[in-house]
Amino acid sequence: MKLQVIANTLDKIIKLGTSFIISIIAARYLVKDDFGIFVYISMLISSCVAITGAGLDTILTKKIAEKKRIDKSLFIAVLLVRFSIALVLALGVVMHLSNGKATDVFTLGAVFLLCCMATLAISESLLVSLLLNKQLLTITIIAFVIFSGGKVYLLIFLNSIEAKFLLDSLELLFIFIASFFVIKVFFSGSLSWLFVLQYIKELMKSALPLWLNGLVLIIYSRLDQLYVGQIGKSSDMAEYGISITINSLALIIPTAILSVIFPKMVTLYRSNLPRYQHQTIRLLRFAVIYGVLWIVCCHLFGEYFITLLYGIEYSYSAQYLNILSYGIVFIIIGQVAGQWVLIEGKYWISLKRSAVGIMVILLCYYIMGNDIAIKDIAYISLINLLTVNFIMYFCLLDTKSVREIFLRAIYEKDNG
């Protein structure tokens, strides 16, 4: 299991590290306003990828973790549903951008293609659910070697964000094909279009709460960036985007750990509930300790780190980072509790939490009115994370088991 965690962590380090380095290069070689537009479009694209797989990937991963096999008809059904969602999202993003942020046909075409290619961004879920983390790492390294140099060249010498997006599409296609050759030995059953249709109906029913939650979750988690993009200048989006990028680095290790142990936790829940509860308590305590360490690092070294990497003109990003860093504690707590809710099958809880999150943000924006500053948006984001990932579990009627785990994590001694 340790090797699985290490492989998955390295995979996430490479992926997020690549995005991190690309953002630094873009900030260094693009003018500040163009970099702000690049950050905004990248945020919309990543949102499309997340929404496309929300719920569907979770259901598929859970089935694979239970059976250690991939039903061919289910696999095709998931891809078809993902493509339908990605196509609608791609059209929405292009229409939104064409109203002001980007009007160039080539840019809009590249963004549309990349959003549609979100259909294929399923490889990591499949490989992790089969505990093929070493193979996932190998594919990621190969893709990094093939494509990262081209992205750097396009940004440094051509200042072309649209060409970079086209290369991203090719990379997604390559990773999907490579992953397919790895997982094909795990396919079972014969492909039947009748079964595909049945699975689509089943997915639309069983994954609907999770998909709606994913949609609402992405909206509320990106609402601050969307709002900054609407009320601020492109330069404001650039500075705020940098703080978001750096803060997301803190999630590499905890996300890798939770991804790898999820199949084990599913089995443990069914076979040894006390042991499962004990493991969850330890994860919650880890979230607090890890989050506090991240907060300290951001306050001590954040401004120096940003100035060193991005340049003095982006130093104000440290002000946003200091605020947003407190949210890491609540994000990881939310991930741990969300895993519990998922395993128990109480999908609607997540939807309720996310819906409340949106209402909290919009209410705060309404109260602040036209006097709202970018720093206020960061504080509102922090309040929202506290509400959704902690307070809500003490307010909902059907979260008693999670409340008990929270309280045990606070008061119960760890006996190993």
QUINOR-V391145 format. One line per field, one symbol per residue. ss: DSSP state (2 for helix, 1 for strand, 0 for the rest). phi: phi as a letter, one per 20 degrees, with the letter a starting at -180 (. if undefined). A space follows every 10 residues. Layout:
# QUINOR-V391145
ss->???
phi->???
This chain:
# QUINOR-V391145
ss->0222222222 2222222222 2222222220 0222222222 2222222222 2220022222 2222222001 1222222222 2222222222 2222222000 0000222222 2222222222 0022222220 0022222222 2222222222 2222222000 2222222222 2222222222 2222221100 0022222222 2222220222 2222222222 2222222222 2002222222 2222222200 2222222222 2222222222 2022222222 2222222222 2222222222 2222222222 0222002222 2222002222 2222222222 2222002222 2222222222 2222222222 2002222222 2222222220 2222000002 2222222222 200000
phi->.fffffffff ffffffffff ffffffffdd fgffffffff ffffffffff fgegnfffff ffffffdlcc fgffffffff ffffffffff ffffffffer fbcfffffff fffffffgge ecfffffffe ldffffffff ffffffdfff ffffffedld ffffffffff ffffffffff ffeffefcmd fcfffgffff ffffefeggf ffffffffff fdfffffffe edefffffff ffffffffff egffffffff eggffffffe dbfgffffff ffffffgfff ffffgffffe cgffffffee offdffgfff fgfffffggf ffgfffffff gfffmeffff ffffffgfff ffffffffmf efdfffffff ffgfffffec fgfedffecg ffgffgfffe defeen
